[in-house]
């Protein structure tokens, strides 16, 4: 029995990947975007998450601008930023995680993908927030372009590139699915 006949066809794997990706992404986007009750547990968790992003970005910014402080979700300095939903690059994170989890590879490879890829995307988003601070401070007329046009494109492109790099590694790292044992 050859290896090709013991596994799904390439088209079958592509369809399975696409369906699994859509289901996982749909579930994660539903959790992320579903309305939540004011002052509810989910709102509290999400506000804490955004405050964490503000603190992390504020610590990095303070290395370059000692006037920077963080108050809740607000970065206060010579240019003020408020970290709100959609400033967290969650959409790109969800798409990346969904693609990694849907890809036909081992659980170990998927854990490596998420464990390495998400911190890279978070770091890139902190860089985005920091550059937006300085763009707002030094080139306020360009802020909207950087905030709404350039950085979203770069974050999504980075997520796609991270997935493609990981998928290439995962294909080389080991079997995609358990092999059938010939009897």
N, C-alpha and C positions, 0 to 999 in steps of 0.2 A: 504494500500500500504506500503510495507516494505521499509526501507532505501536503501537496496542493489538494489532493482529494480528501484529506482528513480535516481540512479546515474550510471555512466559508470562502466563497469566491471574492475577488477584489471588489466587485460591485456590491455584493452582500455586505461586506465589511464597511463600505462607504455609506450604504443606506442605514446600517445599524448605527454607525457613528453619527450620522446626521440626525436620526430620530432621537438617539440618546442625548445628543447635544441640546436639541430643542427642548426636550423634557426637563433636563437638569437646569438649563438657563431659564426656562419658564418658571420653574419652582423657585429658583434663587431670586429672579426678578420680582416674583410675586411677594416673597418675604420682604425684599428691600423696598418695594413701592406700595405695599398694601397700607391703606390708611390705618392709623393707630389712634387710640384714645389719648386725649391730652392728659398728661401726668400719669400715663399708664406705664407698666413695666417696660414694654418695648420702646416707648419714647424715652424713658430714662436711660436705657442701654444705649440707644442711638445717640442721644445727647452726650453721653460719656465718651462714646467712640469719637465723635467729632471734637470734643474737648481734648482728647488724646492726640488727635491729628494737629490741633492748634498748638498744644504743648510741644510736640515733637518738632514741628516747623519753627515755632518760636525759639526753641533752644538753638537750632541751627542758625536762625537769623541773628540771634543775640551774639553769636561769634563774630559777626560782621558789623552789627549795629547794636551797641550796648543799650540804646534807648528802648529796645524792644522788650515788651512784657506781654504776658498772656493773661487775659481775664475771661475765663470760661472758654467760649468758642471764638473769642476775638483776639487777634494779634494787634497789639497797640504799639505804635512807634511813630516814626516820622511819616509813615503811611499806614493806615489802618486796614486790616482785612478781617472779614468774618468768615469762619469756616462753616459752611452750611451743606445740606444735602446737595450732591453733585460736585462738591469740591473735594470729595473723597475718592474720586476715580473708581467708584464702586462698579460702574457699568463695565469698564475694561477688566476689572478684577473678576467679575462674574463671567464674562465671556471667556477669559483665560481659564479659569477654574473649570467651567463647563466643558471646554474643549479638551482639557487634560483628563478630566474624569471620564469623558465619553470615548476617548481614544483607546483602541484595542491594545492595551499593554498590561503589564503586571501591576499588581497593587503597589508593590515597592516602587516601581518606576513612576506611578501616578503620585505617590506620596513625595517622592523626590521633586517631581515637577511642581506640585503645589508649594512644597516647602522651600524651594529655591525661587520659583517664579513670583509668588506673591510678595516676598520681601523686596525683590527687585522692582516690582511695580509700585509698591508703597514708597520706596526710596525715590523713584522717579517722580512720584506725585509730590513728595516733600520738596524736591528740587523745583517742581512746577510752582508750588506755593511760594517758595523763596524768591524765585525769579519774578513772579507776579508782584511781590512786595517791592522789589527794586525797579521793575518796569513802572509801577504806579508812582514810585517816588521820583524817578529820573525822566521817564517818558510817559506822563499821564495820558497823553493823546493816543498812545499805542496800547493802553491797558486792555481795552475791549477786544482788540484784535488778538492779542496774546491769550487772553482769558477765554474767549469764546470760539476762536478759530484755530490758532496755531497749536496751543497745548492739547486740546482735546484730540486733534489729529495725531499728534506725536504720542500721546498716551495709548491710543488704540493701536497705532502702528507698532509701538513697543510691545504691547500685549500679543499681537499677531506674530511678531518676530520671536518673542520669547517662546510662544507655543511651537513655532516651526523648528526652532533650535532644539527645544526639548523633545519634540516628536522624532526628529532625526536621531537624537541620542537614544531615545527609548527603543526605536527600531533596531539599533545596533546593540543595545544593552542586553536584550534577551528575547525570549519567546513572547509573542503577543497574547496568546491564549494557551491554556494547558493543551498539550498534544494528546491525541488519542493513543492508547496503548494497544498495539496490535496483539491479538490473541492467537 
